[in-house]
Amino acid sequence: MNNNVLYEKELSFQADRRRAGVEFIKIVSDLWYDKSIELVLFRNQLIDRNVSDIINLHEYAGEFVQKPINVFDSVEIARAIESLDLPPSRIDIGRLTYEYHLEDDKYNDATAFVIDKLKDAKTSQEIKPKDVVLYGFGRIGRLLAREMMSKIGKGTQLRLRAIVTRDKNDAVLLEKRASLLRYDSIHGDFQGSVIADPENNALIINGTTVHIITANSPEEIDYTKYGIKDALLIDNTGAFTTEEALQRHMASKGVEKVLLTAPGKGVPNIVYGVNHNDYNPDKVSIFSAASCTTNAITPVLKAVEDTLGVVKGHLETIHAYTNDQNLVDNMHKKYRRGRAAGLNMVITETGAGSAVAKALPSLAGKLTSNAIRVPVPNGSLVVLNLEVEKTTSIAEVNNIMKKYALEGELVEQIKYSMSNELVSSDIVGTAQPAIYDSNATIVSADGKNIVLYVWYDNEYGYSHQVIRLAKYIAKVRRFTYY
């Protein structure tokens, strides 16, 4: 075959693949907006993606599972899903396509396969939408607002109804809040519309009214005046971290549950995917989503503990600087954090080592920890240096992590990276709280000591963990197939 003929065939294939990508995007959108069925590809979000994104995600998926997964296969499976009468769901079409490759000889066609795999969807419980209040509107609060409003669909799960701020919102300040939601130096522009409505003291986000409430203390707010009832309040301020302080929210009219986006004292500290099932939302009213670092390391530590056993270890967090630090040298209540964040690596403490034990009691007293704040605005890395009970190898450790990232209870928490070129900016915008760097794994000669490198977007990945936990607390988790 001469070069010109080969080139023409390549062009034709690319055109066919892009047409399939267009059809796939339409099915994904129709399922989401018409039926509240969300398709993902090995936990990667597909809503509002373009054709190039879809093709690249399929290439990653094929490399990940070492099977020829492509957009043509996904379209076939997606058509089958669209033809069924399913309840609101979250379905990993990557896993379905992978399994179809393995089992296609058992079924007459893709529809028969999908009917069999999703048969449990018919028995899933009906969910009731939950009103949500964001108490505080900083980095995490704004990311939560973005995610909830961009993925609201038909509003069958979490409904953002109000945001509480301390400062009185005149027209100028309200527009500033709107601007901070529209534009973000790290995560880019919000893919939607945000309009300040000073007359009604609200933000109109994607055409939906979100009230902006001013208050100096939690007890003084009557949320029912805004039509809000039995709400889940998510506290992003960091000012109320004890059970006693968080109980003040419960005194407000219209609040049923409280979720803290920081480590809490006297309340359950939960890493979703690891220990959320230990606490029944019908019996517990106040929850903590722990810290971003705890959410990054705990899923990986659980995988190691369950398979190899942890004798002891040390974790060192190389963490992006935060708003708590100073831009220039100035006074600070903590040592070293007063030095200019953009110019210095700063050694500081972290409670992540001890916090892990709240989710994994078997690791109590086994881990020490410390942190280094570094001059990047987002994107962090934790180095886990562990002594394990069972002798192991690099290949075995990586296979363990790959298995946990592909199937089981931690598929939303662990992303398995195969890249030799991974750096901190690459992981910004990753929804999983832990990105396992398989090419950086180290195992000692005797196979008893392992060093693991786990990246995490300390803002975006953590926010998604908060939302996963919020859905569990609010009892709006849909049928899922991972």
N, C-alpha and C positions, 0 to 999 in steps of 0.2 A: 504494500500500500504506500503510495507516494505521500509526501508531506502535506500537499494541498488537500488531498482527500481526507487524510487524518484530521487536519485542522477543521475542515467543514463538519466532520462528525462530532468533533469536540464542541463546536459552536452549537450544533443541533442539540446535543445532550444538555448543554448549559441552559439553552432556551426551554427545553422540556422541564428541567429541574426547577427553573424559576417559575414557570407556569404552575407546577405542582405546589411550589411555595406559596403562590398567590391563593390557590384553592385552599391550602392548609390554613392560612391566616384567616380566610373567610369562615371556615368551619369553626376554628378556635373562637372567633368573635361571636358568631351566631350562638354557639353553645353557651358562652359566658353571659351574653346580654339577654338571650331569650329563655335559657333554662337554668342559669346559675351553675353551670357545669364548667369547672376550670381545668383545662388541660395543661400539664407541665411536661417537660422532657428531662428526665433524670433530675427532678427538682428545680430545673431552670424554668423561670416564668416565660410564658409564650404570649401573653396578652400584650398588645401594642408593640409587637416586634415587627421589623421589616423583613423583606425576603432574604437579604444577606444574613441577617441575624439567624433566621430559621435554618439556612443552609449550614452556617458555621456551627450551630448547636448540634446539628445532626452529625457533622464530621467529628465533633468532640465525643458524641455519644457512641459512635462506631468505634473510635479508638478506645474508649473507656471499657466497653464490654467485649472488645475484640470480636465483634460480629458486624456484618455488613448492613447496619441500620441506615436507611436513607429516607429522604422526604417522601418518596413514592410509597414506601411501606407505611409511613405515618398517615398519609392521606387515606390509604385503604382502611386502616384501623379507625381513623377519625370519622370516616363516612359511616362505618358500622356503629360507632357510638352515637352519632347524630340520628341514626334511624331508630334508636331505642327510646323508650319512655323511662328515663332515669330521674331520680330525685336530685336536688342540689348536691354536687359531688366535686371532689378534687382527684383527678385521675392522672397517673403518670403514664403517658402514652409511650414513653421510652421503654419502660419496663414491659408494657403490653406487647410492643413490637418485638422486643428481645425474646419474650416468651413465645410469641407466635412463630419466630424462626425455629425455636427448639421443638415446638409441638404441632406444627401445621399439618403433619400427617394424621393427627387425631381428629381433625375437623374438616368439614366439607368446604367451608369458606371462612372469611374473617368475621362475618356477623355471628356465625355459630360459636366461634372462639370467644368473641367479646361477650356474648350472652352468658356463656358458661363462667367466664372470669369475673363478671360483674353481677352475678346472681344475688350476692348478699346485699346489693344496693337497695333491693326491694324491701328489705326488712329494717332499713335504717330509720331512726326516729325522726319525726317531723320537728323542725327547729323553729323557734320564735325569735325574731330579730331583737337585738339588744341595743338600747341607747347607751352611748358612751360620752363621757365628759373628760376632757384633758385638763388637768389641773397643773398649769405651767406650760409655757410655749417656747422652750429653749431648743437645743439641738435635737434631742430625742423626741420632744413633743411635736416639733414640726415634721420630722420624718414619719412619725406615727400618723399625723394628719394627712401627709402626702399619700401614704400607702393605703390608708382606709378609704380616702376619697377617690383614688385612682382605681381601686379594686372593689368599689362598692357594688358594681353590677346592678341587680334589682333590689339591693338593700335587704337581703335575706339573712345577713349575719350581723356585723357590727355597724351601727349607725352613729357617726360622729354628730352630736347635737350641740355641743357647747365647748368653749375653751375659756378657762379662768385665768385671769392675769391680775397682778397686784396693782399696776398703774392704771389710772383712769384713762379710758380710750377716747380722746378727742379725734377729730377727723384726720389730723396729721399723724398721730400715733397709730391709728387704725390702718392708715395707708402704709406706714412703715412695717407693720406686722404682715400686711398683705404682700409687700415686696419681699420680705424675708421668706415667705412661703413660696413665692414665685421663683426666686433666684437663689441658687446655692453654689458657692465657690467650689465645693467638693463634689457634690452629687448632681450638679447641672440644673437646668431649668425644669420646673414642674411641668409635666406634660398634661396641662389642662388650663382652666381659667380661674383666676382669683380676683374678685371684685370687692373693694371695700364699700360697705353700706353704712355710713355714719348715722343716717337717720334712724336706722333700726339697731345700731351698734352690733353689726354682724359682718361676717365675711361670707360672700356668696362663692362657694367653691364648686366648680363644675355645675353651676345652676342650682345648688342646694344650699340652704341657709344654715350657717353655723353661728350660733350666738356667741358674742364675746362678753363675758361677765367680769366685772371688776369686784374684787373682795380682798379685805385685809386678813380675814380668818375664815376657815372652812365652815364654821357653825352658822354664819350669818346668811348663807345662801339658801334660797328656796328654789330649787330647780324645777319644781312643778309649775311655777309661774311661766316657764318656757315650754310647757307641754312635755317635760322630761319625767319619766317615771321608772322606778326600779333600775336605775342606771348603774353601769360599771364605771367607776371613777378611776382614772389612771393618773397617779401623782408623779409628775416629772420634775418637781422642784428640788428634791433632795433635802428639803427643810424638815420634813416629817418622816422619820425613819424608825420610830419605835411604835410598838402596838398602841401605847397610850396616845401618842400624837396622831396616829392614823385613825384612831377611833373618832377623832373630831370630825372627820369626813362623814362618818356614819350618822352623826347628829344632824346632818343636812337633810332637808326634805327632798326626796326623789332619788337618794343614793341607796343601792342595795349591796354592792360589793366594791372593794378597793384593791387596786393593784399598784404597788410601788415599783418604780423603775430604778431601784438601787438596793443594795443589801439592807435587810431589815432586821430589827432586834425584837424578839418575842413573837415573830410571825413566821409562817413557813417560807423558807427561801427555796425557790423552785427553779430548776433548769428543765425547761420543757423537753420532753423526750426521755429524760432520765428518771425523775422522781415525781412527776405531776400526778400520776395515778395514786400516790400515797395520800393525797388530800382530796376529799370529796367536796366539790363546790356547794353541795347542798348543806354541808355542815360547817364549812369555813367561810368567813366573810372577808378576811384581809389576807392578801398574799404579797410576796415580794418576788420579783423576777431576778434577784441576785444582781451580779455585775456582768459587764461585757466579758471580762477575762474569765470569770467563773463559767459562763456559758460557752466559752471557747474551749476550755481545757477539760471540763467534766465529761462531755461525750467521749473524747479520746481516751481519757483515763478509765472510763467505764469499759471501753473495748479492751484495753490492756488488762484491767483487773479481771474481767470475765474470762479471758483466754490464757494469759500468762501469769497473772498474779503480781501484785506490786508489793515489794518488801519495804522500800522507802524511796524517797526521791526529792529532787529540788526543781522548782520551776522559776525561770527568770523571764519576766515580761519586758519586751522592748516595745514600749507603748507610745503612740502618738501623743503629742502634747494636748492638753485640754484647757478649757476656759478658766479652770482653777488656777493656772499658772500665770505669771506676769509676762507681758510682752517685752518689757525692759526691766532691768534690775530694780527691785523695790521691796518694801517690807512684805513679809508673808508669815503667817502663823506657823507654817511647817518649814523645817530645814530644807535648804537648797531650792525649793520651789519658787523662791523669790527671784531667782536668776532668770535672765531673758530666755523664754521658751524656744524662740526661733534660732538661738545661737548656741545652745548648750545641750549636751546630754546630761540628764539630771537623775541621780540615784534617789529613789524614794521607796517607801514601803507599799506593800499590797497585802490585803487580807485574803487573796484568792486561794492560797494554800490551805488555810484552815476552813475557808468557806466551802471548799469541795466536799468536806466531810458532812456538811448538812444535807447534801444530795446523795453522797456515797459514804455512809457511816463506816464502812470497812476500811476507809483510808484515813480515819481519824488518827492524828498524831504521826502520820507517816511522811508528811510533806512539809518542806520549808519553802519559802518564797520571797522574792524581792522583785523590784521593778526599776526599769530605766526609762525615763521619759526622753524622747528624741525629737529632733526638729523636723517632724512631718505632721501635717494637720489631721491626718486620718490614715488608718491602716496600721495594724499592730502585729506583733509576732511573739509567741511564747515558746521558749525552749524547755522541753521536759526531759530531765536527766533522771532516769529511773533504774533502780535495781529490781529485777524481776525474779520470780520464783522458778520459772521453767526456762531451761536453756533454749535460745532462739537464734534466728538469723535475720538479716535484712529482708530477704525474700519472704520469710514467714510473717514478719511484722507488717510488711506492705500488703501481703495477701489478707491478713486479718482486717486491716483498715479498709481495704477495697471491698471486702465482703460487707462490713458494717455500713459503708457508704452506698452500697447497692441494694441491700435488703435488710429488713428488720425494723426495729423501733427507732433507729437513729439516722435514717436516710435523710431527714430534713435538717439534721444537725451537722453531719460530716460531709464535706466535699473532698473528693480525692483528686489531687493535682498531679498530672504527669509531666508538667512543663519543666524543662531544664533552665528556663529563663525567667521564672517567677520572681517578681519584686513587689514591693509594697503597693505601688500604684495599681498593679494589675488586679488586686483583690478588692478594690473599692467598688461597692455596689453588689457584693456577693451576699445572697440572702441567707446562706448557711452560716452559723456562728463560728464554725471551725473549718479551715481549709488545710487539709493534711498535705504537706510537701513531701511526696514519696521519694523524690530524688535527693533529699537532704538527710534521710534516715541514717543513723550510725548505730552499729552494734559492736560491742567489744569482742575481742578474740575468744573469750571464754563463753560468749553468748548470754551473759548474765546482766549486762548493763546496756541499756538502750538510750539513745538520744533522739527525740522526736521534735520536729519543727512544725508548729501549728500557727498559721496566719489567721487573722480575723479583721473584718471591718468592724471596728469597735463602735460604730454608729449604726450602720445599715443592717449588718448581721444581727446585732443585738436587738434592734427595733423589730425585726421579724420574729425573734424569739418572744418578745413582749406580746406581739399580736397573736402568735400561736397560743401562748398562755392565756391571753385575754379571751380567745374563742373557747378555750376549755372551761374557764371560769364562768363565762356567759352561757355555756352549754349550746353553742351554735356551731360546733364542729360538724362539718358535713361528712358524708360517707367518703372515705378515701381509699384509693388503691395505689400502693407504692410497691 
